[in-house]
């Protein structure tokens, strides 16, 4: 089962990837860095959601 943190995490990763790509295309290092940070935050949030899911299944 998918929880809110997993969904939000994947969405953040996608948004970050788009922002990173836009930064590369436009030559904006700031936007590219922001995209990388957002992607990393999304991975953390998804991992948290995965952990919550595992705990829930174990109970």
PyMOL commands that place a pseudoatom at each C-alpha (Angstrom):
pseudoatom trace, name=CA, resn=UNK, resi=1, chain=A, elem=C, hetatm=0, pos=[0.000, 0.000, 0.000]
pseudoatom trace, name=CA, resn=UNK, resi=2, chain=A, elem=C, hetatm=0, pos=[1.254, 3.474, -0.835]
pseudoatom trace, name=CA, resn=UNK, resi=3, chain=A, elem=C, hetatm=0, pos=[1.126, 6.225, 1.783]
pseudoatom trace, name=CA, resn=UNK, resi=4, chain=A, elem=C, hetatm=0, pos=[1.157, 10.031, 1.514]
pseudoatom trace, name=CA, resn=UNK, resi=5, chain=A, elem=C, hetatm=0, pos=[4.877, 10.362, 2.198]
pseudoatom trace, name=CA, resn=UNK, resi=6, chain=A, elem=C, hetatm=0, pos=[5.737, 7.971, -0.617]
pseudoatom trace, name=CA, resn=UNK, resi=7, chain=A, elem=C, hetatm=0, pos=[3.542, 9.864, -3.089]
pseudoatom trace, name=CA, resn=UNK, resi=8, chain=A, elem=C, hetatm=0, pos=[4.809, 13.286, -2.001]
pseudoatom trace, name=CA, resn=UNK, resi=9, chain=A, elem=C, hetatm=0, pos=[8.387, 12.038, -2.143]
pseudoatom trace, name=CA, resn=UNK, resi=10, chain=A, elem=C, hetatm=0, pos=[8.056, 10.779, -5.695]
pseudoatom trace, name=CA, resn=UNK, resi=11, chain=A, elem=C, hetatm=0, pos=[6.361, 14.040, -6.709]
pseudoatom trace, name=CA, resn=UNK, resi=12, chain=A, elem=C, hetatm=0, pos=[9.219, 16.074, -5.175]
pseudoatom trace, name=CA, resn=UNK, resi=13, chain=A, elem=C, hetatm=0, pos=[11.758, 13.930, -6.999]
pseudoatom trace, name=CA, resn=UNK, resi=14, chain=A, elem=C, hetatm=0, pos=[9.993, 14.519, -10.308]
pseudoatom trace, name=CA, resn=UNK, resi=15, chain=A, elem=C, hetatm=0, pos=[9.672, 18.258, -9.684]
pseudoatom trace, name=CA, resn=UNK, resi=16, chain=A, elem=C, hetatm=0, pos=[13.347, 18.420, -8.747]
pseudoatom trace, name=CA, resn=UNK, resi=17, chain=A, elem=C, hetatm=0, pos=[14.371, 16.509, -11.870]
pseudoatom trace, name=CA, resn=UNK, resi=18, chain=A, elem=C, hetatm=0, pos=[12.425, 18.936, -14.070]
pseudoatom trace, name=CA, resn=UNK, resi=19, chain=A, elem=C, hetatm=0, pos=[13.940, 21.928, -12.278]
pseudoatom trace, name=CA, resn=UNK, resi=20, chain=A, elem=C, hetatm=0, pos=[17.428, 20.452, -12.587]
pseudoatom trace, name=CA, resn=UNK, resi=21, chain=A, elem=C, hetatm=0, pos=[16.966, 19.798, -16.306]
pseudoatom trace, name=CA, resn=UNK, resi=22, chain=A, elem=C, hetatm=0, pos=[15.616, 23.322, -16.852]
pseudoatom trace, name=CA, resn=UNK, resi=23, chain=A, elem=C, hetatm=0, pos=[18.636, 24.706, -15.051]
pseudoatom trace, name=CA, resn=UNK, resi=24, chain=A, elem=C, hetatm=0, pos=[20.967, 22.728, -17.298]
pseudoatom trace, name=CA, resn=UNK, resi=25, chain=A, elem=C, hetatm=0, pos=[19.167, 23.841, -20.452]
pseudoatom trace, name=CA, resn=UNK, resi=26, chain=A, elem=C, hetatm=0, pos=[19.091, 27.513, -19.457]
pseudoatom trace, name=CA, resn=UNK, resi=27, chain=A, elem=C, hetatm=0, pos=[22.584, 27.462, -17.970]
pseudoatom trace, name=CA, resn=UNK, resi=28, chain=A, elem=C, hetatm=0, pos=[21.277, 28.467, -14.540]
pseudoatom trace, name=CA, resn=UNK, resi=29, chain=A, elem=C, hetatm=0, pos=[23.518, 26.833, -11.949]
pseudoatom trace, name=CA, resn=UNK, resi=30, chain=A, elem=C, hetatm=0, pos=[21.233, 28.083, -9.164]
pseudoatom trace, name=CA, resn=UNK, resi=31, chain=A, elem=C, hetatm=0, pos=[18.146, 26.423, -10.640]
pseudoatom trace, name=CA, resn=UNK, resi=32, chain=A, elem=C, hetatm=0, pos=[20.090, 23.232, -11.315]
pseudoatom trace, name=CA, resn=UNK, resi=33, chain=A, elem=C, hetatm=0, pos=[21.310, 23.136, -7.695]
pseudoatom trace, name=CA, resn=UNK, resi=34, chain=A, elem=C, hetatm=0, pos=[17.791, 23.807, -6.389]
pseudoatom trace, name=CA, resn=UNK, resi=35, chain=A, elem=C, hetatm=0, pos=[16.536, 20.898, -8.483]
pseudoatom trace, name=CA, resn=UNK, resi=36, chain=A, elem=C, hetatm=0, pos=[19.179, 18.570, -7.066]
pseudoatom trace, name=CA, resn=UNK, resi=37, chain=A, elem=C, hetatm=0, pos=[18.286, 19.614, -3.522]
pseudoatom trace, name=CA, resn=UNK, resi=38, chain=A, elem=C, hetatm=0, pos=[14.585, 19.086, -4.184]
pseudoatom trace, name=CA, resn=UNK, resi=39, chain=A, elem=C, hetatm=0, pos=[15.266, 15.641, -5.662]
pseudoatom trace, name=CA, resn=UNK, resi=40, chain=A, elem=C, hetatm=0, pos=[17.286, 14.685, -2.590]
pseudoatom trace, name=CA, resn=UNK, resi=41, chain=A, elem=C, hetatm=0, pos=[14.495, 15.901, -0.301]
pseudoatom trace, name=CA, resn=UNK, resi=42, chain=A, elem=C, hetatm=0, pos=[12.025, 13.803, -2.270]
pseudoatom trace, name=CA, resn=UNK, resi=43, chain=A, elem=C, hetatm=0, pos=[14.200, 10.708, -1.890]
pseudoatom trace, name=CA, resn=UNK, resi=44, chain=A, elem=C, hetatm=0, pos=[14.363, 11.247, 1.873]
pseudoatom trace, name=CA, resn=UNK, resi=45, chain=A, elem=C, hetatm=0, pos=[10.596, 11.700, 2.121]
pseudoatom trace, name=CA, resn=UNK, resi=46, chain=A, elem=C, hetatm=0, pos=[9.933, 8.594, 0.027]
pseudoatom trace, name=CA, resn=UNK, resi=47, chain=A, elem=C, hetatm=0, pos=[12.355, 6.578, 2.160]
pseudoatom trace, name=CA, resn=UNK, resi=48, chain=A, elem=C, hetatm=0, pos=[10.515, 7.760, 5.271]
pseudoatom trace, name=CA, resn=UNK, resi=49, chain=A, elem=C, hetatm=0, pos=[7.238, 6.658, 3.700]
pseudoatom trace, name=CA, resn=UNK, resi=50, chain=A, elem=C, hetatm=0, pos=[8.762, 3.286, 2.795]
pseudoatom trace, name=CA, resn=UNK, resi=51, chain=A, elem=C, hetatm=0, pos=[9.915, 2.816, 6.397]
pseudoatom trace, name=CA, resn=UNK, resi=52, chain=A, elem=C, hetatm=0, pos=[6.461, 3.732, 7.734]
pseudoatom trace, name=CA, resn=UNK, resi=53, chain=A, elem=C, hetatm=0, pos=[4.934, 1.214, 5.345]
pseudoatom trace, name=CA, resn=UNK, resi=54, chain=A, elem=C, hetatm=0, pos=[7.289, -1.560, 6.501]
pseudoatom trace, name=CA, resn=UNK, resi=55, chain=A, elem=C, hetatm=0, pos=[6.498, -0.860, 10.156]
pseudoatom trace, name=CA, resn=UNK, resi=56, chain=A, elem=C, hetatm=0, pos=[2.781, -0.856, 9.417]
pseudoatom trace, name=CA, resn=UNK, resi=57, chain=A, elem=C, hetatm=0, pos=[3.042, -4.197, 7.610]
pseudoatom trace, name=CA, resn=UNK, resi=58, chain=A, elem=C, hetatm=0, pos=[5.081, -5.695, 10.447]
pseudoatom trace, name=CA, resn=UNK, resi=59, chain=A, elem=C, hetatm=0, pos=[2.373, -4.887, 13.011]
for i in range(1, 59): cmd.bond("trace and resi %d" % i, "trace and resi %d" % (i + 1))
show_as sticks, trace
zoom trace
